[in-house]
Amino acid sequence: MASGIALCVAWYYTILAGFYVLYCPAMYLMFLNHNLFRKVMDVLFSLWELYPVALFQWCFHTRLRYFGDYVNPNENTIIIMNHRTRVDWNYVWIALYHATQKSNEDNNNSIVNSTEHFEIFDKICSGKSRNKFVLKDEIKGIPGMGWIMQLNYFLYVKRNWQEDQVNLSQFVNYYKKLQHRNRIILFPEGTDLSEDNKSRSNKFADANNLQHYEYVLHPRTKGWVSLCSRLRDAGAGLTSVYDVTVAYDNPANELDLIRGMLPREVCFHFKRYSINEIPTGDEALKSWLNDRWRDKEYSLRKFHSDGVFIDVVTNNAPIERDPRTLRRAKICFAFWTFIDIFFLYVICSSITFQLWVVYHSCFFIFVTWYFGGIQNIQYKIFNKTNVL
């Protein structure tokens, strides 16, 4: 249990330290230069994403195996994934770190030619596109973590279509006008594979004359259809969809992590679909997503019985890729460790910094409650100043 507590404390403490030391000062760029503000926020988060890579793999020896296609770090894409546990997104960062190691040279799908200009921000992040999660609305209120996600303008859903439709429109318009590329990570099941959720999924299957699933839940299609359609129709440059399947040797939730019961091995299968392979029309998109989840169930059954995924297109096991070196992740781990030490020093020695922490904590609690999150303020400021 001691190791699990150490992992969770290090993970959360680093989030708090980074928020107060780096994010809060940089937040005020929003009022001066919105384009620069957006780039700085995204770079900070891209650097932090490497911290759990080193923490889980280097410090706690979690083995990551990934199969299938490389991920292009320079394109607008949607990543759809089964939601095995509530902490899947910790391992998504690890998987994407290894899957982008060769910039998709394997399937020759790059949308960026060799003459395109790369800014220093892109070089730091090893690509032009940034990871953005579609998350439950409640998560944005979590101190530190939720506030950082607000500043990084993730897409929040309340499962109230009238409100979600507005949030989706703002999200798409914001990044389209900024001309920023994103990898939008969506869990269409909407929740993790617990026994209660599996029971609800089976009831849905019975009511709709569908098969029962053992390793996935039946996906919710409305969010997927709306997101894909808007990104395609709005001219936002959607170029592909990655279908990602995750499997664990020992699935863990938050309590398991605290107890030190971490997965020793996590396996990912990436399958890329060009946007030209994705159908148009609501019903066709629903059917396409349901077909992918039927394929996941088949592949996961094969994985848990024989130890290999199945690529349903070729009906063969996908190629297992060699992992990247952890050198870059270790450098970022050292950087965030320095931020941790600095935060501990100033919070213990400076009354001014203590007031800084209290002020920004109160500020974000108020903004989350009254405005629904600082991402809504970002959107209004951006539209008002019309920064491009």
LUMVO-556758 format. One record per residue (C-alpha): residue number from 1; x, y, z. Coordinates in pm, 1 decimal. Last residue first. Example, Ala and Ser with C-alpha at 12.3 -4.5 7.8 and 13.67 -1.06 7.14 Angstrom:
! residues 2
+---------+----------+----------+----------+
| drentor |        x |        y |        z |
+---------+----------+----------+----------+
|       2 |   1367.0 |   -106.0 |    714.0 |
|       1 |   1230.0 |   -450.0 |    780.0 |
+---------+----------+----------+----------+
//
This chain:
! residues 388
+---------+----------+----------+----------+
| drentor |        x |        y |        z |
+---------+----------+----------+----------+
|     388 |   -671.6 |   3485.1 |  -3502.8 |
|     387 |   -781.9 |   3710.4 |  -3217.6 |
|     386 |  -1141.5 |   3826.3 |  -3246.2 |
|     385 |  -1110.2 |   4034.6 |  -2925.4 |
|     384 |  -1467.4 |   3957.7 |  -2823.2 |
|     383 |  -1464.3 |   3604.2 |  -2959.7 |
|     382 |  -1145.9 |   3517.4 |  -2772.1 |
|     381 |  -1266.6 |   3678.3 |  -2450.9 |
|     380 |  -1595.5 |   3487.4 |  -2468.5 |
|     379 |  -1428.1 |   3152.7 |  -2540.6 |
|     378 |  -1169.4 |   3195.2 |  -2268.7 |
|     377 |  -1442.5 |   3287.3 |  -2020.4 |
|     376 |  -1624.2 |   2963.6 |  -2106.9 |
|     375 |  -1299.7 |   2768.7 |  -2062.5 |
|     374 |  -1277.7 |   2927.9 |  -1716.6 |
|     373 |  -1549.5 |   2696.5 |  -1590.6 |
|     372 |  -1927.1 |   2694.7 |  -1553.5 |
|     371 |  -1940.1 |   3072.0 |  -1511.6 |
|     370 |  -2066.8 |   3094.0 |  -1151.6 |
|     369 |  -1954.5 |   2766.3 |   -993.3 |
|     368 |  -1636.3 |   2705.5 |  -1192.3 |
|     367 |  -1542.0 |   3074.8 |  -1178.2 |
|     366 |  -1599.9 |   3087.5 |   -801.0 |
|     365 |  -1397.0 |   2774.5 |   -721.8 |
|     364 |  -1131.4 |   2896.0 |   -964.4 |
|     363 |  -1095.4 |   3234.7 |   -793.4 |
|     362 |  -1100.7 |   3087.3 |   -443.5 |
|     361 |   -809.2 |   2858.2 |   -530.6 |
|     360 |   -633.7 |   3144.0 |   -710.2 |
|     359 |   -655.4 |   3370.6 |   -404.0 |
|     358 |   -554.9 |   3104.3 |   -153.4 |
|     357 |   -249.4 |   3000.9 |   -355.5 |
|     356 |   -134.9 |   3360.5 |   -411.4 |
|     355 |   -194.2 |   3432.4 |    -40.9 |
|     354 |     43.6 |   3145.7 |     41.6 |
|     353 |    285.6 |   3286.2 |   -215.5 |
|     352 |    290.3 |   3622.3 |    -39.8 |
|     351 |    331.8 |   3453.2 |    298.0 |
|     350 |    649.9 |   3293.6 |    165.0 |
|     349 |    850.6 |   3021.6 |    340.8 |
|     348 |    641.3 |   2704.3 |    347.9 |
|     347 |    453.8 |   2757.0 |     19.7 |
|     346 |    778.0 |   2881.8 |   -137.8 |
|     345 |    983.5 |   2573.0 |    -49.4 |
|     344 |    717.4 |   2312.6 |   -126.0 |
|     343 |    649.5 |   2474.2 |   -464.3 |
|     342 |   1019.8 |   2480.7 |   -550.9 |
|     341 |   1057.0 |   2111.8 |   -463.5 |
|     340 |    758.6 |   2012.0 |   -678.1 |
|     339 |    874.9 |   2234.5 |   -968.3 |
|     338 |   1215.0 |   2061.7 |   -953.5 |
|     337 |   1038.5 |   1723.8 |   -961.7 |
|     336 |    845.7 |   1849.3 |  -1264.1 |
|     335 |   1169.8 |   1915.6 |  -1453.6 |
|     334 |   1324.1 |   1583.0 |  -1348.1 |
|     333 |   1015.3 |   1396.7 |  -1471.7 |
|     332 |   1035.5 |   1594.9 |  -1795.4 |
|     331 |   1390.6 |   1467.3 |  -1849.0 |
|     330 |   1275.8 |   1114.7 |  -1761.9 |
|     329 |    996.2 |   1131.6 |  -2020.4 |
|     328 |   1243.7 |   1236.1 |  -2288.8 |
|     327 |   1476.2 |    945.5 |  -2208.3 |
|     326 |   1200.6 |    683.8 |  -2178.3 |
|     325 |   1312.7 |    506.9 |  -2497.3 |
|     324 |   1028.1 |    433.3 |  -2731.3 |
|     323 |    854.0 |     98.3 |  -2730.1 |
|     322 |    893.0 |   -158.4 |  -3010.4 |
|     321 |    574.3 |   -219.8 |  -3203.1 |
|     320 |    357.9 |   -533.1 |  -3204.5 |
|     319 |    213.8 |   -593.0 |  -3550.9 |
|     318 |   -157.8 |   -669.8 |  -3560.3 |
|     317 |   -282.4 |  -1030.7 |  -3530.6 |
|     316 |   -460.5 |  -1137.6 |  -3846.2 |
|     315 |   -816.8 |  -1110.4 |  -3974.1 |
|     314 |   -691.3 |   -844.3 |  -4219.0 |
|     313 |   -973.4 |   -596.4 |  -4157.6 |
|     312 |  -1068.0 |   -751.5 |  -3822.4 |
|     311 |   -724.3 |   -677.5 |  -3676.9 |
|     310 |   -715.2 |   -930.5 |  -3394.3 |
|     309 |   -551.9 |   -879.7 |  -3055.5 |
|     308 |   -322.7 |  -1147.2 |  -2911.3 |
|     307 |   -291.8 |  -1326.8 |  -2576.2 |
|     306 |   -487.3 |  -1636.8 |  -2677.5 |
|     305 |   -793.7 |  -1635.4 |  -2450.8 |
|     304 |   -790.9 |  -1279.4 |  -2318.6 |
|     303 |   -675.5 |  -1136.5 |  -2651.6 |
|     302 |   -924.2 |  -1336.0 |  -2858.8 |
|     301 |  -1211.5 |  -1222.2 |  -2641.9 |
|     300 |  -1070.0 |   -870.2 |  -2665.8 |
|     299 |  -1066.4 |   -885.3 |  -3047.1 |
|     298 |  -1426.8 |  -1010.9 |  -3068.4 |
|     297 |  -1552.5 |   -748.8 |  -2825.4 |
|     296 |  -1356.0 |   -481.7 |  -3005.5 |
|     295 |  -1505.0 |   -586.1 |  -3342.6 |
|     294 |  -1856.7 |   -547.8 |  -3200.3 |
|     293 |  -1746.8 |   -207.9 |  -3073.6 |
|     292 |  -1625.1 |   -108.0 |  -3420.1 |
|     291 |  -1952.2 |   -219.4 |  -3575.3 |
|     290 |  -2145.4 |     -7.7 |  -3326.6 |
|     289 |  -1935.0 |    293.3 |  -3428.6 |
|     288 |  -2001.0 |    237.8 |  -3799.5 |
|     287 |  -2372.0 |    182.5 |  -3739.9 |
|     286 |  -2402.6 |    510.7 |  -3554.5 |
|     285 |  -2207.4 |    690.5 |  -3827.8 |
|     284 |  -2435.9 |    544.7 |  -4095.5 |
|     283 |  -2742.3 |    652.2 |  -3900.6 |
|     282 |  -2618.1 |   1008.1 |  -3857.3 |
|     281 |  -2504.2 |   1070.8 |  -4212.9 |
|     280 |  -2154.9 |   1037.3 |  -4356.4 |
|     279 |  -1938.9 |    726.5 |  -4359.3 |
|     278 |  -1578.2 |    707.1 |  -4231.9 |
|     277 |  -1332.0 |    562.7 |  -4484.1 |
|     276 |  -1257.9 |    905.8 |  -4632.6 |
|     275 |  -1174.4 |   1025.8 |  -4281.2 |
|     274 |   -884.4 |    780.8 |  -4290.5 |
|     273 |   -917.6 |    498.6 |  -4040.8 |
|     272 |   -628.3 |    414.2 |  -3807.1 |
|     271 |   -624.6 |    108.7 |  -3581.6 |
|     270 |   -432.3 |    128.3 |  -3253.5 |
|     269 |   -418.8 |   -177.0 |  -3021.0 |
|     268 |   -313.1 |   -110.4 |  -2663.7 |
|     267 |   -180.6 |   -344.7 |  -2394.3 |
|     266 |   -116.3 |   -267.7 |  -2027.7 |
|     265 |    113.2 |   -486.1 |  -1815.5 |
|     264 |    188.1 |   -474.9 |  -1442.8 |
|     263 |   -147.0 |   -322.2 |  -1360.6 |
|     262 |   -120.8 |   -142.0 |  -1027.2 |
|     261 |   -241.0 |   -283.5 |   -695.2 |
|     260 |    -52.3 |    -31.8 |   -478.9 |
|     259 |   -346.0 |     17.2 |   -242.8 |
|     258 |   -385.4 |    375.7 |   -366.1 |
|     257 |   -391.3 |    246.9 |   -724.6 |
|     256 |   -659.6 |     -7.7 |   -632.9 |
|     255 |   -872.1 |    268.8 |   -481.1 |
|     254 |   -854.9 |    469.3 |   -803.2 |
|     253 |   -958.6 |    175.8 |  -1021.9 |
|     252 |   -741.5 |   -107.8 |  -1148.2 |
|     251 |   -761.2 |   -367.5 |  -1426.6 |
|     250 |   -500.5 |   -642.7 |  -1373.9 |
|     249 |   -352.6 |   -788.4 |  -1694.3 |
|     248 |   -500.8 |   -493.7 |  -1873.4 |
|     247 |   -660.7 |   -446.4 |  -2217.2 |
|     246 |   -706.3 |   -133.1 |  -2428.8 |
|     245 |   -859.0 |    -97.9 |  -2775.9 |
|     244 |   -806.1 |    214.1 |  -2983.7 |
|     243 |   -997.2 |    310.8 |  -3298.8 |
|     242 |   -814.9 |    606.4 |  -3448.2 |
|     241 |  -1023.0 |    842.1 |  -3661.0 |
|     240 |   -878.7 |   1048.3 |  -3943.2 |
|     239 |   -845.5 |   1380.5 |  -4126.2 |
|     238 |  -1066.7 |   1627.5 |  -3943.3 |
|     237 |   -977.2 |   1968.2 |  -4089.7 |
|     236 |  -1208.7 |   2196.6 |  -3895.1 |
|     235 |  -1417.4 |   2264.1 |  -4204.7 |
|     234 |  -1727.2 |   2284.9 |  -3989.3 |
|     233 |  -1877.9 |   1982.0 |  -4162.3 |
|     232 |  -1606.6 |   1734.1 |  -4059.0 |
|     231 |  -1552.2 |   1847.8 |  -3702.7 |
|     230 |  -1926.8 |   1891.0 |  -3657.6 |
|     229 |  -2013.8 |   1550.1 |  -3798.8 |
|     228 |  -1751.8 |   1365.1 |  -3594.5 |
|     227 |  -1852.2 |   1535.1 |  -3270.9 |
|     226 |  -2227.1 |   1497.6 |  -3326.5 |
|     225 |  -2209.9 |   1131.9 |  -3426.6 |
|     224 |  -1975.9 |   1044.9 |  -3138.5 |
|     223 |  -2188.2 |   1227.4 |  -2882.8 |
|     222 |  -2507.4 |   1058.1 |  -3004.2 |
|     221 |  -2364.8 |    704.9 |  -3025.7 |
|     220 |  -2351.4 |    577.8 |  -2671.2 |
|     219 |  -2143.3 |    261.5 |  -2692.5 |
|     218 |  -2259.6 |    -85.4 |  -2583.7 |
|     217 |  -2025.5 |   -183.6 |  -2303.8 |
|     216 |  -1702.0 |   -376.0 |  -2354.2 |
|     215 |  -1540.0 |   -701.8 |  -2241.1 |
|     214 |  -1838.2 |   -933.8 |  -2190.3 |
|     213 |  -2087.9 |   -800.5 |  -2441.4 |
|     212 |  -2447.8 |   -914.2 |  -2473.9 |
|     211 |  -2587.5 |   -923.0 |  -2828.1 |
|     210 |  -2850.2 |   -677.1 |  -2946.6 |
|     209 |  -3229.2 |   -702.1 |  -2964.6 |
|     208 |  -3281.9 |   -340.6 |  -2862.2 |
|     207 |  -3439.0 |   -395.4 |  -2520.0 |
|     206 |  -3211.0 |   -691.1 |  -2450.9 |
|     205 |  -2902.1 |   -490.8 |  -2545.3 |
|     204 |  -3007.4 |   -201.1 |  -2320.2 |
|     203 |  -3054.5 |   -447.5 |  -2035.2 |
|     202 |  -2708.0 |   -588.3 |  -2112.3 |
|     201 |  -2557.2 |   -239.2 |  -2095.5 |
|     200 |  -2721.3 |   -178.2 |  -1758.7 |
|     199 |  -2575.7 |   -504.8 |  -1626.3 |
|     198 |  -2232.8 |   -411.2 |  -1761.2 |
|     197 |  -2257.6 |    -79.1 |  -1581.0 |
|     196 |  -2331.7 |   -252.1 |  -1253.0 |
|     195 |  -2049.0 |   -503.6 |  -1305.5 |
|     194 |  -1801.3 |   -225.4 |  -1381.4 |
|     193 |  -1670.7 |   -156.5 |  -1732.2 |
|     192 |  -1614.7 |    217.9 |  -1707.6 |
|     191 |  -1842.4 |    500.9 |  -1817.4 |
|     190 |  -1944.8 |    700.7 |  -2124.0 |
|     189 |  -1924.1 |    402.3 |  -2357.4 |
|     188 |  -1813.2 |    643.4 |  -2631.3 |
|     187 |  -1481.3 |    720.0 |  -2456.5 |
|     186 |  -1352.8 |   1010.3 |  -2667.1 |
|     185 |   -999.0 |   1143.1 |  -2706.0 |
|     184 |   -974.1 |   1447.9 |  -2932.0 |
|     183 |   -634.0 |   1471.5 |  -3099.4 |
|     182 |   -615.1 |   1839.1 |  -3176.1 |
|     181 |   -493.8 |   2082.9 |  -3438.7 |
|     180 |   -509.3 |   2456.1 |  -3376.8 |
|     179 |   -632.9 |   2698.7 |  -3641.8 |
|     178 |   -735.6 |   2947.0 |  -3371.1 |
|     177 |  -1066.3 |   2996.4 |  -3550.3 |
|     176 |  -1116.7 |   2618.3 |  -3579.6 |
|     175 |  -1011.1 |   2564.6 |  -3218.5 |
|     174 |  -1277.5 |   2799.1 |  -3083.6 |
|     173 |  -1547.4 |   2700.9 |  -3332.3 |
|     172 |  -1521.7 |   2330.6 |  -3242.2 |
|     171 |  -1532.1 |   2391.8 |  -2865.0 |
|     170 |  -1810.5 |   2650.1 |  -2892.6 |
|     169 |  -2026.2 |   2416.5 |  -3100.0 |
|     168 |  -1962.9 |   2127.1 |  -2861.3 |
|     167 |  -2050.3 |   2336.4 |  -2556.7 |
|     166 |  -2376.4 |   2450.6 |  -2720.1 |
|     165 |  -2470.6 |   2094.3 |  -2812.9 |
|     164 |  -2386.1 |   1975.9 |  -2462.2 |
|     163 |  -2625.5 |   2228.5 |  -2310.3 |
|     162 |  -2926.2 |   2122.3 |  -2518.5 |
|     161 |  -2818.0 |   1757.6 |  -2510.2 |
|     160 |  -2809.6 |   1723.6 |  -2134.1 |
|     159 |  -2560.7 |   1443.2 |  -2083.9 |
|     158 |  -2345.0 |   1696.8 |  -1895.3 |
|     157 |  -2048.2 |   1692.3 |  -2132.3 |
|     156 |  -1714.1 |   1871.9 |  -2101.3 |
|     155 |  -1474.7 |   1934.3 |  -2391.8 |
|     154 |  -1122.4 |   2021.6 |  -2279.2 |
|     153 |  -1009.1 |   2382.0 |  -2278.9 |
|     152 |   -653.2 |   2358.1 |  -2144.5 |
|     151 |   -739.9 |   2613.0 |  -1877.3 |
|     150 |  -1041.1 |   2402.2 |  -1779.7 |
|     149 |   -823.8 |   2090.7 |  -1767.4 |
|     148 |   -585.8 |   2272.1 |  -1532.9 |
|     147 |   -880.1 |   2361.0 |  -1307.1 |
|     146 |  -1000.5 |   2000.3 |  -1302.0 |
|     145 |   -658.8 |   1872.5 |  -1195.0 |
|     144 |   -591.5 |   2140.5 |   -936.5 |
|     143 |   -911.5 |   2116.3 |   -738.9 |
|     142 |  -1169.3 |   1882.5 |   -899.7 |
|     141 |  -1446.6 |   2102.8 |  -1043.2 |
|     140 |  -1374.3 |   2018.5 |  -1408.7 |
|     139 |  -1440.6 |   1651.0 |  -1336.3 |
|     138 |  -1812.5 |   1708.1 |  -1279.8 |
|     137 |  -1872.5 |   1785.3 |  -1650.2 |
|     136 |  -1787.8 |   1434.1 |  -1763.1 |
|     135 |  -1496.1 |   1437.9 |  -2002.6 |
|     134 |  -1410.0 |   1458.3 |  -2373.1 |
|     133 |  -1031.2 |   1474.6 |  -2366.8 |
|     132 |   -798.5 |   1698.6 |  -2568.5 |
|     131 |   -448.9 |   1589.0 |  -2675.1 |
|     130 |   -260.7 |   1843.9 |  -2882.2 |
|     129 |   -175.3 |   1833.4 |  -3254.3 |
|     128 |    132.6 |   2003.6 |  -3398.9 |
|     127 |    399.3 |   1751.4 |  -3310.1 |
|     126 |    684.8 |   1663.0 |  -3076.6 |
|     125 |    543.3 |   1886.7 |  -2798.2 |
|     124 |    864.9 |   2088.7 |  -2764.4 |
|     123 |    894.4 |   2103.5 |  -3142.8 |
|     122 |    536.9 |   2222.3 |  -3178.8 |
|     121 |    589.1 |   2502.9 |  -2927.1 |
|     120 |    912.6 |   2606.3 |  -3102.5 |
|     119 |    707.3 |   2658.9 |  -3417.0 |
|     118 |    704.5 |   2415.1 |  -3708.7 |
|     117 |    669.7 |   2559.5 |  -4057.9 |
|     116 |    552.4 |   2324.3 |  -4329.2 |
|     115 |    813.1 |   2241.7 |  -4594.4 |
|     114 |    831.0 |   1866.3 |  -4519.0 |
|     113 |    462.0 |   1815.4 |  -4572.1 |
|     112 |    210.9 |   1773.7 |  -4292.2 |
|     111 |    -92.9 |   1555.4 |  -4358.5 |
|     110 |    105.6 |   1240.4 |  -4284.1 |
|     109 |    -59.8 |    916.9 |  -4390.9 |
|     108 |    238.1 |    703.2 |  -4482.8 |
|     107 |    113.8 |    393.3 |  -4293.0 |
|     106 |    441.0 |    316.5 |  -4115.7 |
|     105 |    567.8 |    672.3 |  -4123.2 |
|     104 |    307.1 |    759.1 |  -3862.7 |
|     103 |    525.9 |   1011.8 |  -3681.2 |
|     102 |    780.6 |    745.7 |  -3582.0 |
|     101 |    747.9 |    751.9 |  -3203.1 |
|     100 |    383.9 |    852.6 |  -3193.7 |
|      99 |    264.4 |    519.8 |  -3049.3 |
|      98 |    504.8 |    527.9 |  -2753.3 |
|      97 |    392.4 |    859.3 |  -2603.5 |
|      96 |     35.5 |    787.6 |  -2712.3 |
|      95 |     30.2 |    470.5 |  -2502.7 |
|      94 |    171.0 |    640.4 |  -2193.9 |
|      93 |    -76.0 |    927.7 |  -2216.6 |
|      92 |   -359.4 |    677.9 |  -2269.7 |
|      91 |   -243.1 |    498.5 |  -1954.2 |
|      90 |   -347.1 |    778.8 |  -1721.9 |
|      89 |   -664.0 |    815.1 |  -1930.0 |
|      88 |   -774.4 |    465.2 |  -1836.9 |
|      87 |   -814.3 |    558.7 |  -1469.0 |
|      86 |  -1190.8 |    498.1 |  -1450.5 |
|      85 |  -1144.7 |    146.6 |  -1585.4 |
|      84 |  -1209.3 |    -42.2 |  -1912.8 |
|      83 |  -1334.1 |    254.9 |  -2114.2 |
|      82 |  -1315.5 |    142.7 |  -2478.4 |
|      81 |  -1147.5 |    395.1 |  -2704.2 |
|      80 |  -1222.0 |    645.7 |  -2977.0 |
|      79 |   -941.0 |    878.0 |  -3087.0 |
|      78 |  -1063.2 |   1164.7 |  -3303.6 |
|      77 |   -815.3 |   1331.5 |  -3535.7 |
|      76 |   -669.5 |   1660.7 |  -3648.8 |
|      75 |   -322.1 |   1577.5 |  -3774.7 |
|      74 |     36.2 |   1643.3 |  -3670.2 |
|      73 |    120.2 |   1374.4 |  -3413.8 |
|      72 |     37.9 |   1088.9 |  -3655.8 |
|      71 |    -24.9 |    776.0 |  -3452.9 |
|      70 |    151.2 |    453.4 |  -3550.3 |
|      69 |    -70.2 |    165.5 |  -3647.5 |
|      68 |   -104.1 |   -175.8 |  -3484.9 |
|      67 |      9.2 |   -299.3 |  -3145.6 |
|      66 |    117.5 |   -145.1 |  -2818.6 |
|      65 |    273.8 |   -300.3 |  -2513.8 |
|      64 |    330.3 |    -91.5 |  -2201.8 |
|      63 |    501.6 |   -248.7 |  -1900.7 |
|      62 |    444.8 |    -82.3 |  -1565.1 |
|      61 |    776.4 |    -60.8 |  -1381.5 |
|      60 |    672.7 |    162.2 |  -1088.6 |
|      59 |    939.1 |    435.0 |  -1113.3 |
|      58 |   1022.8 |    413.7 |  -1484.3 |
|      57 |    690.2 |    304.3 |  -1628.9 |
|      56 |    428.3 |    459.4 |  -1401.7 |
|      55 |    612.8 |    776.5 |  -1299.3 |
|      54 |    799.6 |    820.7 |  -1626.5 |
|      53 |    482.5 |    811.9 |  -1838.6 |
|      52 |    293.5 |    990.3 |  -1559.4 |
|      51 |    531.6 |   1289.2 |  -1601.9 |
|      50 |    522.8 |   1288.9 |  -1982.8 |
|      49 |    169.3 |   1427.9 |  -1984.9 |
|      48 |    303.8 |   1722.7 |  -1784.2 |
|      47 |    506.7 |   1842.6 |  -2082.4 |
|      46 |    203.6 |   1831.0 |  -2309.4 |
|      45 |      3.6 |   2015.5 |  -2042.9 |
|      44 |    255.7 |   2296.9 |  -2023.3 |
|      43 |    273.1 |   2312.1 |  -2403.9 |
|      42 |   -104.5 |   2338.0 |  -2431.1 |
|      41 |   -126.3 |   2623.3 |  -2183.1 |
|      40 |    160.6 |   2808.4 |  -2354.4 |
|      39 |      1.5 |   2770.2 |  -2698.2 |
|      38 |   -338.6 |   2890.7 |  -2583.8 |
|      37 |   -192.3 |   3192.4 |  -2406.5 |
|      36 |     14.1 |   3282.8 |  -2713.5 |
|      35 |   -301.0 |   3285.6 |  -2927.2 |
|      34 |   -487.7 |   3480.8 |  -2661.5 |
|      33 |   -236.3 |   3761.6 |  -2634.0 |
|      32 |   -294.2 |   4005.0 |  -2348.5 |
|      31 |   -604.9 |   3896.3 |  -2155.2 |
|      30 |   -540.0 |   3522.7 |  -2186.7 |
|      29 |   -174.6 |   3586.9 |  -2103.7 |
|      28 |   -306.1 |   3612.3 |  -1747.3 |
|      27 |   -321.9 |   3233.9 |  -1719.6 |
|      26 |     56.7 |   3203.9 |  -1747.5 |
|      25 |    100.9 |   3309.0 |  -1383.2 |
|      24 |   -162.7 |   3056.1 |  -1266.7 |
|      23 |    -42.1 |   2770.3 |  -1485.2 |
|      22 |    322.2 |   2766.4 |  -1378.4 |
|      21 |    367.4 |   2773.9 |   -999.4 |
|      20 |      7.3 |   2728.0 |   -879.1 |
|      19 |    -99.3 |   2464.7 |  -1132.8 |
|      18 |    234.8 |   2289.2 |  -1158.8 |
|      17 |    253.2 |   2240.7 |   -782.8 |
|      16 |   -105.8 |   2114.9 |   -767.1 |
|      15 |    -52.7 |   1865.8 |  -1051.1 |
|      14 |    278.0 |   1754.9 |   -901.9 |
|      13 |    104.7 |   1688.5 |   -570.2 |
|      12 |   -155.4 |   1474.3 |   -745.9 |
|      11 |     88.9 |   1237.4 |   -914.9 |
|      10 |    340.7 |   1227.2 |   -628.6 |
|       9 |     62.7 |   1159.4 |   -374.7 |
|       8 |    -90.8 |    888.6 |   -595.3 |
|       7 |    242.5 |    712.1 |   -650.5 |
|       6 |    346.8 |    734.0 |   -285.1 |
|       5 |      8.1 |    598.2 |   -173.3 |
|       4 |     48.9 |    304.3 |   -409.7 |
|       3 |    401.1 |    234.9 |   -287.7 |
|       2 |    288.1 |    239.3 |     74.9 |
|       1 |      0.0 |      0.0 |      0.0 |
+---------+----------+----------+----------+
//
